[in-house]
Amino acid sequence: QVQLVESGGGLVQPGGSLTLSCAASGNIFRPNVMSWYRQALGKERELVATISSGGGTNYGEFVKGRFTISRDNAKNTVYLRMNSLKPEDTAVYYCNLVGVAMNYWGKGTLVTVSS
């Protein structure tokens, strides 16, 4: 069994920055892909960014250079650095881990961008 625990969410002003973390524990095998998704109130969950265990990354179109995903394989932790935050970035951010016979989700961390 694998557990994912997100942290780092909170209230930030427009234009501000925030770094989210997601720590995975349990039987984790590589290769795998760790991702951040988000879901705003009344909207569908959407992909924010992904990173493979080899370091390859992919971003949602709306990110436009504002966010950076990274990971520490030794710690089984993935990070999401978010800069130039906008009110429309307000959402619950979820961590996801996908691998061979694995697909796990964290419970999410709320990010609120507001003045």
NUNU-906743 format. One record per residue: x negated, y, z negated of N, C-alpha, C in turn. Coordinates in steps of 0.2 Angstrom, whole numbers, padded with zeros to 4 digits, always signed. Each point is the difference from the previous one (the first is absolute). Layout:
<nodes>
XYZXYZXYZ/...
</nodes>
This chain:
<nodes>
-0004-0006+0000+0004+0006+0000-0004+0006+0000/+0002+0005+0004-0004+0007+0000+0004+0005-0003/-0003+0005-0003+0004+0006-0003-0004+0006+0003/+0004+0005+0002-0002+0006+0002+0002+0006-0004/-0004+0004-0003+0002+0005-0004-0002+0007+0002/+0004+0004+0002-0001+0007+0003-0001+0005-0006/-0004+0005+0001-0001+0005-0005-0002+0007+0004/+0001+0005-0004-0002+0006+0003+0005+0005+0003/+0006-0002+0000+0005+0004+0002+0002+0006-0005/+0004+0004+0002+0002+0006-0004+0002+0006+0004/+0001+0006-0004+0002+0006+0003-0006+0004+0003/+0000+0002+0006-0005+0004+0003+0003+0006+0004/-0003+0006+0000+0002+0005+0004-0001-0001+0007/+0004+0003+0004-0002+0000+0008-0007+0003+0001/-0003-0004+0004-0007+0002+0002-0005-0004-0005/+0002-0003-0005-0004-0003-0005-0002-0007+0003/-0004-0004-0005-0003-0006+0002+0002-0005-0006/+0000-0006+0002+0001-0006-0005-0003-0006+0003/-0003-0004-0005-0002-0007+0002+0003-0005-0003/+0003-0005+0004+0003-0006-0003-0004-0005+0000/+0001-0005-0005-0004-0006+0000+0005-0006-0001/-0003-0005+0003+0004-0007-0001-0005-0005-0002/+0001-0003-0005-0004-0006-0003+0003-0006+0001/-0003-0005+0004+0003-0006+0001-0004-0005-0005/+0004-0005-0003-0003-0005-0004+0004-0007+0002/-0004-0005-0002+0003-0007+0002-0004-0003+0005/+0003-0005+0003-0004-0004+0005+0000+0004+0007/-0005+0003+0001+0000+0005+0006-0005-0003+0005/+0002-0002+0006-0004-0003+0005-0002+0005+0006/-0005+0000+0003-0002+0004+0006-0001-0005+0006/+0002+0003+0006+0002+0007+0001+0007+0002-0002/+0001+0006-0001+0006+0003-0002+0001+0007+0002/+0006+0003+0000+0001+0007+0002+0004+0003-0006/-0003+0005-0003+0004+0004-0005+0002+0007+0003/+0006+0001-0002+0004+0006+0003+0003+0004-0005/+0002+0006+0002+0004+0005-0004+0006+0001+0005/+0006-0001-0003+0006+0002+0003+0003+0005-0005/+0005+0004+0003+0004+0005-0004+0007-0001+0002/+0005+0002-0005+0007+0001+0001+0003+0006-0003/+0002+0004+0004+0003+0006-0003+0008-0001-0001/+0003+0004-0004+0007-0001-0002+0004+0000+0006/+0004-0006+0001+0004+0000+0006-0003-0002+0006/-0006-0001+0000-0004-0002+0006-0003-0007+0000/-0001-0003+0006-0003-0006+0000-0008+0000-0002/-0002-0006-0002-0007+0000-0002-0004+0001+0006/-0006+0003+0000-0004+0001+0006-0007-0001-0002/-0004-0002+0005-0007-0001-0001-0004+0006-0001/-0004+0001-0005-0005+0006+0000-0007-0002+0002/-0003-0005-0002-0006-0002+0002-0002-0007-0002/-0004-0003+0004-0003-0007-0001-0007-0001+0000/-0003-0004-0003-0007-0002+0000-0001-0007-0001/-0004-0003+0005-0002-0007+0000-0006-0001-0005/-0001-0006-0002-0005-0002-0004-0007+0001+0003/+0000+0001+0007-0006+0002+0003-0001+0007+0001/+0005+0004-0002+0000+0008+0000+0003+0003+0005/+0003-0003+0005+0004+0003+0005+0006+0003-0002/+0002+0006+0002+0005+0004-0002+0005+0002+0005/+0006+0001-0002+0005+0003+0004+0005+0004-0004/+0003+0006+0003+0004+0004-0003+0006+0002+0003/+0005+0001-0004+0007+0003+0003-0002+0006+0004/+0004+0001+0005-0001+0006+0004+0001+0007-0004/+0004+0000-0005+0002+0006-0004-0006+0002-0004/-0005-0005-0001-0006+0002-0004-0004+0005+0003/-0002+0000+0006-0003+0005+0004-0007+0002-0004/-0004-0004-0002-0006+0002-0003+0000+0002-0007/+0006+0000-0003+0001+0003-0007-0002-0006-0005/+0001-0006+0001-0001-0005-0005-0006-0005+0002/-0003-0003-0005-0005-0004+0002+0001-0007-0005/+0000-0005+0003+0000-0007-0003-0006-0003-0001/-0002-0003-0006-0006-0003-0001+0001-0006-0004/-0005-0004-0001+0001-0006-0004-0007-0002-0003/+0001-0003-0006-0006-0003-0004+0001-0007+0000/-0003-0004+0004+0002-0008+0000-0003-0003-0006/-0005+0003-0003-0002-0003-0007+0005+0000-0005/+0004+0006+0000+0005+0001-0005+0007-0001+0002/+0000-0003+0007+0007-0001+0003+0005+0006-0001/-0003+0006+0001+0004+0006-0001+0000+0004+0007/+0006+0003+0001+0000+0004+0006+0002+0007-0002/-0002+0005+0003+0001+0007-0002+0003+0004+0006/+0004+0005-0002+0003+0004+0005-0002+0007-0002/-0004+0004+0003-0001+0007-0001+0004+0004+0004/+0004+0004-0003+0005+0004+0004-0002+0008-0001/-0001+0003+0005-0001+0007+0000+0005+0004+0004/+0000+0006-0001+0005+0005+0003+0007-0003+0000/+0002-0002-0006+0007-0003-0001+0005+0005+0001/+0006-0003+0003+0005+0004+0002+0007-0002-0004/+0005+0004-0001+0006-0003-0003+0003-0006+0003/-0001-0001+0007+0002-0006+0003-0004-0006-0001/-0005+0001-0004-0004-0006-0002+0003-0003-0006/+0005+0003-0003+0003-0002-0006+0003-0007+0001/-0002-0005-0004+0003-0007+0001-0003-0004-0005/+0002-0006-0001-0003-0006-0003-0005-0003+0004/-0006-0001-0002-0005-0003+0004-0001-0007-0003/+0000-0005+0005-0001-0007-0002-0006-0002+0003/-0003-0005-0004-0006-0003+0003+0002-0007+0002/-0003-0003+0005+0001-0006+0003-0006-0004+0002/+0000-0006-0001-0006-0005+0001+0003-0006+0005/-0003+0000+0006+0002-0006+0004-0006-0004+0002/+0000-0006+0000-0005-0005+0002+0003-0006+0002/-0004-0005+0000+0002-0007+0002+0005-0002-0005/+0006-0001+0001+0005-0003-0005+0001+0005-0005/-0001+0006+0001+0000+0005-0006+0004+0006+0003/+0005+0003-0004+0003+0006+0002+0003+0003-0007/-0004+0005-0003+0002+0002-0007+0001+0008+0000/+0004+0002-0004+0002+0007-0001-0001+0002-0007/-0002+0006-0001+0000+0003-0006+0007+0003-0002/+0000+0003-0006+0007+0003-0002+0001+0007+0002/-0006+0003+0002+0000+0007+0003-0002+0005-0005/-0002+0006+0003-0001+0006-0005+0003+0006+0004/+0003+0004-0004+0003+0006+0003-0004+0006+0001/+0000+0003+0006-0004+0006+0001+0005+0005+0002/+0000+0006-0004+0005+0005+0001-0004+0006+0002/+0001+0003+0006-0004+0006+0002+0005+0006+0000/-0001+0004-0005+0005+0006-0001-0003+0005-0004/+0002+0006+0001-0003+0006-0003+0005+0002-0006/
</nodes>
